Amino acid sequence: MRNPAVARLLSAAAWIIALIFFAPVAWMVLTSFKQEADAASSPPSFFFEPTLEQYRNIFSSEAGSYFLNSAIATVTSTLLVLLLAVPAAYALSIRPIKRTQDALFFFISTKMLPIVAVIMPIYVIAGQIRMLDNILTLIILYTAMNLPIAIWMMRSFFLEVPGEVLEAAAVDGASLTRTMRQVLIPMVAPGIAATALICVIFAWNEFFFALNLTAANAATVPIYLMSTMTSEGLFLAQLSAASVLASLPVVLCGWFAQKQLVRGLSMGAVK
């Protein structure tokens, strides 16, 4: 049996490590309630009069359009990724063919090329078809960006489905569509939730494509965060408030899906 003293020591160490990692987030939240002068003071001020001025400035600005663009691009691309990744993962796991490994390598090899190496041809093509500064362009790129990872993740979840379940469905005369809808999808629902959250995080935080392919109409939240940094300085409080608001959607998604997320990330961990 584990020594109680060792268990308490490990627990304390885990709390200390967690607090160290959480400290920057706590400082960001704290700074968002400061005046700019207090936020830029050196040494940092721990005692100050809280204010909501930074949040009022954000809500009174045009930040809503940035958040709306991010929401549209993130939600739509995530739905498209799941729509494409689930049947692809099914085919590569439950119905594999001779060249399955080659297909899997091709999917993951698309993540090996740096984004900066493809931005020029993408920019030229988007310009020629009049798709610059268009939210549809970001949706297509985010879908392509997240699809390989989603296929690999969903394949690992489908591999955990017992073959006997599929055999029983086939004996009962269930069609492929019915088997997917009533048998497979409910069983891998935690994996779908985990995959969806990963896609949401990647799409919501994506900066490089948004910076180079958007201007005024399709700019996203990361672009808005960059716009809060002015050359005059004294922008830390405003940037912290905007960062808090930008982090909330992902945090809330993770909070509401935490049970499915934990199950999904732990699928396949124990044989």
N, C-alpha and C positions, 0 to 999 in steps of 0.2 A: 504494500500500500504506500501511496505517496506521503511523505512527511508533511504534516500540517504547516510547519514553519516554512518549508520550501514552497508549498502552495501559496501561502500568503506573500512570500517574497516575490514569486513570479507574478502574482496578481498585482502587487504594488508596482513592479517594473512595467507591466503592461499598461497600467494607468498613467505612469510617468511618460512612457513613449507616446501614448495617445494624446496626452496634453501637449507634448512638445509639437506633435504634428498639427494639433488644433490651434496652437497659439497664433500663427499668422492669420487664420480665419477670424479668431476672436479679436485680434488687433484691427483687422479690416472693418469688422462690424462696429467696434468702438470708435474708430476714426470717422466713420460715416456720420456720427452724431456730433462731430466737432465743428467749430468754425475753422476756416482755412488757416488762420493765424495759429490756432492751437495745434492743428494737424501738422504744420510745418515747423513747430517750435523745436529747438534743440537745447538741452535734452528734451525728450518727449514728455508731454504733460499728461499725467494720469488723473488729475483732478481738474474738471472743467464743467461748464454749464452746458448740458445737453441741448441740442437744437435739431429741429427737423428741416432746417433751411435747405440742406443739400437735397433732400428728397422732394421738397416742394419745387425746387428748381428743375429737377428731373421731370416731374409730372407736368410742369408748366411748359416744358420744351417739346420738341418734336420726337422725343425718344420712343413714343408709342409706335411710330411707323417702323422703327428698327426692330422692336420686339415683335411686331406683327410679321415682318418679313422673315425673321428667324423662326417664328412659330410655324409659318406656312411651309418654309423650306424643310424644317426638321420633321414635322408630322407627316407631310406628304412623302418625303424621301424614305422615312422609316417604314411607312405602310407599303411603299413599292418594294423596298428591300425584303420585307417579310413575305410579300406576295410572290416574289421571285425565288427567295432563298429556301422557303419551306419545300416546294416541289423539287427543287434542285438537290437539296440535301436528302430528301427521300430517295431520289433516283440514285444518288451516289453512296447511300448507306444500305438501304433495304433492297434496292434493285441494281446492284453494281454490275458493270460490264468489264470487258477485258482491259480497257484503257482508263479505268476510273482513277488510278493513281496519277496518271498523266494529266487528267482534267483537274484534279485537286491541286497539283503542282502549278498548273497554268493559272488557276484562280489566285493562289497565294503569291505567285511571282509578280502579279500586277502591283503588289504592295512594296516590291523591292525597288521600284523606280522612284526617285525623289520627285515630289510634286513640282519643284522648281524646274525640272528638266522637261516637263510637258506643258508648262503654262504658256509658252510662246505659241505653239501650234493651236492650243485651245483658244487663246486670245484671238488669233488670226481667223480661225474658223467661226468663232462666235461673232466676230466683227463682220465677216462676209455674209452671214445669214441674219444679220441684224438682231443678235441675241445678247449683245452686251448690255449690262445694267438691267437684266431681266431675271426675275425670280425663278422662271422655268429653267434657266441655265444652271442655277445653283441646285435645283432639285435633281436634275439629271446627273450632275457631277457628284453630289452627295450620295445618290443612289449607287453610282459606280464605285465610289470610294468605300462604301460600307458593305457592299454585296459580297466580296470575297471573304471577309471576316465572318459575316453572318452565315454563309454557307458552311464554313468550317465549324462554327459553333453549333449550328443546327444539326450537322452530320453527327457530331459527337453525341448529341442528345438522342437522335434517332437510333444510334447504335445500341443504346441502353434499353430499347423496347424489346421485350422477350419475343422470340420468334413464334412461340406457341400462341400468343395473342393473335398474331396475323393469320396463323393457320386456322385458328378457331373462327375468325371472321370469314375466311375463305370457305370453310366448311358450311357456314351458315348462309352462304350465297351472297355475302356483302360485296358490292361493287367497290372499285378503287376509290371513287368519290365518297361513298358512304364510309368506307374504312378510314379514310383520311379525316373525315368530319367527325365521326362518332367514336373512333378508337384512338387513332394516332394523335390528333391534335389535343384532345384532353390529357393524354399521357405526357406529352412534351410541352404542355402549357407553361410550366416553370421555365423551361429552356427558351421558349419564345419570349417570355417576359424579360429574361436576362439579356437575350440578343437585342430586343427592342431598346432596352435601356442603354446598352453600349452604343447602338446606332444613334440614339438621341443625344448622348453626351458628345460623340464625335461630330455630329452635324451641328449641334448648338454652339460648340466651341470653335468650329472651323473658321480660320482667319485668312489664310493665304488666297484661296479662291475668291472670297468675298472682297478682299482688298484690291485684287487686280482686275476683277471682272464686273464690279459694281461701282456706282457713283452715288446718285441721289435717290433713284427709284427703288433699288433692290438691296441697299446696304443693310447689313445685319447687326446684331448686338455687339460682336467684337469690334466692328468699325465704329460704333457709337462710343465704346469704351476708349478707343484710341482718340476720338475727337474731343474727349474731356481733358486731355493733356495739352495744355496751352503753352506757348513759348514764354508767356509772362510769368510762369510758375504759379504757385499757390493753387494747385488743383488736386491735392491728395484727398481731401475730404469729399470733393465731388466725385472723384474716381472711385473712392471706397464705397460711396452710396450706390453708384451705378453698378459696381461689381457685386454688391450684395443683391441688388434686384436681378442682375443677370444670372446669379447663381441659384436663385430661388426656384425657378421652374425645374431644373435638374434635381435639386434636393427634394422637392415635393414629389416628383416622379419616383425617385428612389424610395422615399418614405412610404408612399402608398403601395408600392410594389415590392416592399422588402421581403415579405414572406415568400412570394413566388421567386424573387431574386435569389434568396439564400438557397432555396431548393434547386433552382436552375443552375447556380454556380457550383453546387455540390453534387450534381448528377454525374455519375461516372467516377466519383472520387473513391467510392467503396465498392469493391467487387463482391 
